[in-house]
Amino acid sequence: MSRHSGIQPEAGKIENLFCMCLTIPKKVTAVSKDFVEAKPAKGPIEKLSAIIDVKKGDWVLSLNNVIIKKISKKEAAEINQLTSSSKYPKKGKEKR
C-alpha cells in the first residue's frame, strides 16, 4: 500500500501513486553538465539536478533538489501569487 495515499497501486503502475507536495517555481539561471542553477521568486539560487532537458530562462518545479517538470511563466506567476498571498501569518510575524 502507498504510504502517501492509502491506495493500493496496480502492479507496475507508478502513475497511480498520489503524493501531496508543494514545490515553489524556480527560474533556471545557468545550466552546466553537472548541475542546474535556479532561483525561486524569493530566496537564494539553488544547485539542482535534472531528469528533463532544461535551458536558461525555463521555469521549473523540483522535488528533493531534482528538477522534475517545466512550467509556463504564467503557471509560475499563478503559483507564486497563491503562495505569497497566504492568509497564514509569516514566520516571525504572528498576531498577538
C-alpha positions in Angstrom: 0.0 0.0 0.0 1.2 3.5 -0.8 2.3 5.3 2.4 1.2 8.6 0.9 -2.3 7.9 -0.4 -3.6 4.8 1.2 -4.4 3.5 -2.3 -3.1 0.1 -3.4 -1.5 0.7 -6.8 -1.7 -1.8 -9.6 1.5 -3.6 -10.2 3.8 -1.6 -12.4 1.5 1.5 -12.4 3.6 4.2 -10.8 1.1 6.9 -12.1 -1.5 5.6 -9.6 0.5 6.8 -6.7 -0.5 10.2 -5.3 1.5 12.4 -3.1 0.6 15.8 -1.7 3.7 18.0 -2.2 4.3 21.7 -2.6 7.1 23.0 -4.8 7.9 26.6 -5.4 8.6 27.6 -9.1 12.2 28.4 -9.9 13.7 30.1 -12.9 16.8 28.4 -14.5 19.7 30.9 -14.3 22.5 28.6 -15.6 23.0 25.1 -17.0 26.2 23.0 -16.8 26.9 19.4 -17.5 26.9 18.7 -13.7 24.1 20.7 -12.4 21.5 23.4 -13.0 21.2 26.7 -11.1 17.7 28.0 -10.5 16.3 30.8 -8.4 12.9 30.9 -6.7 11.0 34.2 -6.6 12.3 34.7 -3.0 15.5 33.2 -1.8 18.9 32.3 -3.0 20.0 30.5 -6.2 19.9 26.7 -5.7 22.0 24.0 -7.4 19.8 21.2 -8.7 20.0 18.0 -10.8 17.5 17.5 -13.6 15.8 14.5 -15.1 14.5 16.5 -18.0 16.2 18.8 -20.5 16.1 22.5 -19.4 17.6 25.7 -20.6 18.4 29.1 -19.1 15.1 31.0 -18.7 12.9 28.0 -18.2 10.5 27.9 -15.2 10.7 24.6 -13.4 9.4 22.6 -10.4 11.8 20.5 -8.3 11.5 17.8 -5.7 14.4 16.9 -3.4 16.8 19.1 -5.4 15.8 17.4 -8.7 14.0 19.3 -11.5 11.0 17.2 -12.4 8.8 19.4 -14.6 8.9 22.6 -16.8 6.0 25.0 -16.4 5.0 28.2 -18.2 5.8 31.6 -17.0 2.1 32.1 -16.4 1.8 29.0 -14.2 4.9 30.1 -12.2 3.3 33.5 -11.6 0.0 31.9 -10.5 1.7 29.6 -8.0 3.9 32.4 -6.7 0.8 34.6 -6.3 -1.0 31.8 -4.3 1.9 31.2 -2.0 2.7 34.8 -1.4 -0.9 35.8 -0.6 -1.4 33.1 2.1 -3.8 34.0 4.8 -1.5 32.5 7.4 1.0 34.8 9.3 4.5 34.8 8.0 7.2 33.3 10.3 8.1 35.8 13.0 5.0 38.0 12.2 2.4 36.2 14.3 -0.5 38.2 15.6 -0.6 38.8 19.3 
